[in-house]
Amino acid sequence: MLSAIIEGIRSKSTEPVEIAVLSADPEGTEKNYGVMAIPRMSVTEVRKVLRRSDLFISGGGSLIQDATSFRSLTYYLSTIRLARAFGCRVMVLGQGIGPLRRRASRYLSRLVLNQVHLITVRDTQSAELLAELGIRKPPIHVTADPAFTLTACQSHEAAAILSKLGLMRDEALIGVSLRRWADVPDIEHIAARALQIIGDRLQAKILMITMHTPNDLDLAKRIQQLSASSHIIIQPEPWTPTQLLGVMGRCELIIGMRLHALILAAIAGIPSVGLSYDPKVENFLRASGQTSIKLSDLTPEYLVETFLSAWETRRSLSVRLREFAAEMKEAADKNTSFALELLDAN
């Protein structure tokens, strides 16, 4: 998300724009993205940077929700309130809104979001929830997830990354991005059995994509250990978004649980079998016309059956996905245009 937003602002702005990011890892953020970064939990530092900012972007992902925790929601709402207190223009950019299960969550969200200048959301369900909450003052536009503006690295760079993992150009490759979720405590056993069958049946390599470390990496290692399959390999280190997108473009099919794994696959024109653990995942799979498995239905046998069915139709699905991704990119580009219009209005 951060990469897409920064790239969009820098490429479209006619004047130099100084960008400061609230970060849990300021040193890493400055190194990886070439921006000023400040510790997100330092009230002193946050106040200092907001005092001299023209525009505050609450952007990307699903920040206005209380499924993670009520504390998480209040943090993101408080940054918006603080920005408004210092006179910043505020934009909620390309977010997925909800779920908001607590009465207090809905009240606070309505109170704070009615004070912002503009809201863009990545799906119609989010816009409907904002209307239900009583968000009336700021304009609300349905655009798309900012990640749709990302571009892949050069093919030779992706090939070099895969070569380091021992993968040859002519080998069939399947990408898998999973996460732990309380509703499926035995997901590693289900995945290990299913991936072992799929790898043996198709004689394909299976790349475990670890988008969030260390959690995804720990899960991937456990799945590899349980399956004892020579077909399974693990992403060994974090890749940049463009590298990840380039590698995904080398895959034949993706099994995805994390939303942005599914989005990156769609950008690359690679179909997915999605494991729907959250409404945002279900909404995306439905909008892109792809296969979804509810976690309550997840078994090794059903995952294998669904995957093999998608495998047979992956070529035709790829054509439709590229058209879908092109439409989403056009919509996502509007996020940056709206942000720069707000910035110029100061």
N, C-alpha and C positions, 0 to 999 in steps of 0.2 A: 504494500500500500504506500509506504513512504517513498519508495523508489519511483512509483508511477506518478505520485503527486509532485515530487520535486522535478522530475523530468518534464512533466507537463508545464509547470510554471516557468521553468527556465527556457524551454523551447518556444513558448508562445509569447512571453513578455517582451515588449519592445525596449524596455529599460532594465538595467541590472536590479535584481531583487535579492535582498538579504533574507535568508531563511534561518530561523532558529527552531529547533526541535526539542520538545520535552521528551526526555529519554531516560530509560532505566539503566542505560549503559552509554553515558555521554561520550566517553573516549572512543568506543567502538562505532557509535553513530557518526561522529566527526570523521573518523578514518574511512568508513565505508561509503559515506554519502557526500562528503565534502561540504558540510553545513556546520553552523554553530549548533552545539547541543548543550543542554543544561539538565541537571538532575531533576527529574519530574516530581519528586517528593520534597524538594526544597522550596518551601513557601517563599523564602527570601529571594531566591534566584528566579522563581517563576514570576513573582511580582515585579522584579527588576526588568525582566525582558518584556513583559506585557505593558509596562509603563511606557515603553518606547516603540511599541508595535502598532501598525496601522490595521492589520487584518489578523484575526485568529481563526484558524481552520481546525475544527473538530472533525477529523477525517478518516475515512477508510474503516472497513471492518464493521463490527457490531458493538458500538460503545454504549449506546443508550439501551441497555437491557439489564435485568437483574438476575439472569440465570447463572452468571458467574458468581455474583454476590451483590448485595445491596451496597456494600462499601465501594465496589468497583463503579457502580452507577453514580453514587454521590461524588466520587472523585471527578469523573468526567463532567458532570453537571456543574461542579464547583469551579472547574477551570473556565467554563463558559461564563459563569456569573462574575468571576474575577476579571475576565477579559472585558466584559461589558462595564464593570465598575471603573476600569481605566480608560474607557472611551474607545476601545477597539471595535471595529466592525467584526461581526462574527458570522461564519458560515459553517453549517453542518454539511460535510461534503461526502457524497456517495455512500452513505451508511445504510446498513440494514437495521431497522428499528425493531426493538423487542427481542424476546418477550418481556413484558412488564407485569409480573404476577402480583406484586404487592400494591395495596391501595396507596401507600406512601410513595412508591416508585412512580405511579401514574400522576399523582398530584405534583410531585417535584418536577417531573419531566414536563408537564403542561406549563408550570410556572416559569421554568427556565427557557424552554424552547420558544415560548411566545415572545421572548426578548431578543432573539437572534434576528439577523437581517435576511438570511436566505437559507433554505434547506434543499439539498438534493438527496434523493434516496435511490437505491439500486434496484428496487422492485415495487410493484404496485401494492403489494401487501403492506409494505412499510408506510406508503402514503395513506393507505386506508386506516392504519393504526393511528397515525398522526391526526387524521380527521376525527377518529373516534375519541382520541384524548382531548380534543378541543383546541388543537393548534390552529389558530386563525390568522395571526398577525403576519408572520413571514411568508413570502411566496414559497411554494413547495413544488419542486419539479422532479419527475421520475426520469433519471438518467440511466446510469449503469455503473457497475463496480469499476473503480479507477484502474484496477489491474488489467482491464481490457486494452489499455493503451500501451502496454509493455510490448517490446519487440525482442525476438530471440537473438542470442549470440550467433556468430557465424557458424556455419555447419562444420567447418574444420575444427573449431574450438570445442563444439559438442562431441565430435568424433574423438578428439584428443582426451577429453574427460573420460569417455567410455573406454577408450583404449587402456587407460591407466587401471581400469577395473577388470581388464582382461577380456573385454567384449569386442568381438569382431564385427565389421560392417554388415556381414551377411547373416548374422544371428538374429532370430526373432526375439524381440524384447517386450516384456510386459511390465508396466509401472504399477506400483502399489503404494498408496499413501493411507495409512491407518493411524488411529489414535485410540487411547483408552477412553472408555465411557462406562459409567456406572451401570447402565442397563444391560451391558454385555460383559460381565466380569471375566468370562472365559474366551474373550475375543482372540487371544493368542493361540489357543488350541484349535478354534474354528478355522482361523486363517492358516495355521500351519498345515492342517490336514487338506484344506481346499487347494492351497498353493502347491503342495506336493503332487496332488492329482493333476492339476493344470499343467505344471511343469513337465511331468512325465508324459501326459497325453499329447502335448503340443511340441515337446522338445524345444521349449523356449526358455530363455533366461528371464528371471524375475528380479526386477530392481526395486528394493524397498526404499522408497523416497522418504527422507526424514526432514520434514519441513520445520518442525519445532523440536529443537534439542534442549535438554537431553531426553525428554519424555518419549518422543517418537523413535529416537535411536535405541533406547532401552527396550521398547516394544519390538522393534525390528530384530534386535539381537535375540530376544526370547523366541520369536517366531522361527528364526533360522535354526536355533538350537533344537526346538521341538520337532521341526520337520526333518532335520538331518538331510535336507535335499541339496544336492550339488548345483541345482538350478538357481538357488536364491543367493543374491548378492545385495550388499547394503551400501547406500550412499555414505561414504566414509567421513565427509566433512561438509560444512555448509557451502552451498553454491549461491552465486548471485541470482537474482530473479531472471536475468537474461540467460544465464547458463542453464538454470533449471528449465526454462521454457525451451531452450535448444535441445536439451536432453529428452524432454517429454515428446518433442517432435520426432524423435527417433523410435518411440514406442509404437506398438501396434494397437494396444488397448490399455486402458487404465482402470484399476480398481481404486476408487477414491472415496475417502470419508471426509477429509478436510475440504471445505468449500473452495479454497484457492488452488488446491491441487486440481479440482474439477474445472475451475475457470482457466487455469493455465493449459490444461489438456485441450479445452475447447478452442482456445486461441491457436494452438498448434494444429487444430483439425483432427485431434485424436479422440475417438469416442470413449466413454467411460461407463462402467457399472458403478453406480453410486450407492453407498451405504448411508441411509438417511437417519442421522441421529438428531437433527435439528430442523425446524421449519425452513431456515434459510437454504439448507441443502436440498430439501424436497422442492422448494419453490424454483431453485435454479434448474434442477433436473427436469422438472415439468416444462419450464420455459424453453429449455434447449432440446426437448423431445428425446431425452435419454432414459435409460433403464434405472429404476430405483428399487432398492431392497430395504424394507423396514427392518429395524434391528430385532423386532419381535419375531420376525420370520427367518432370521439368520441361522443357518446350519451349514456345515461343510457341503452337504449334498446340494442344497438349494443354491449356494454361491457358485458351485461348479456348473450346475445346470444353466443358471442365468448367464454366467460368463461365456460359456461355449455357444449359447444362442447369440449373444452379442458379437462373438468372434466371427460368426458366419456372415453377419450383415455389416461388418465394420467399414467396408469400403463405401457403401452408399451412405452410411451415417456420417462419414468424414466429410462428404460433399456438403451435406446439410449443415454440419457444425461450422464449417468455414463461412458459410453465408450468415449464420447466426452470429458468429464472432465479429464479422465485419459490421453488422448492424449495431452490436453492443459497443464496439470501438467508437463508432460515430456518436452514439449517445454518451459514452464516457468522456469524450473530448469536451462536451459541454460543461463538465464540472470545472475544468480549468478556465474556460471562457467566462463562466459566471464568477469565479474567484477573482480573476483579473479585473473584471468590471467593478467589483466591490472595492478592490484595491485602488483603482483609478478614481473612485468616487470620493476618496478622502481629500 
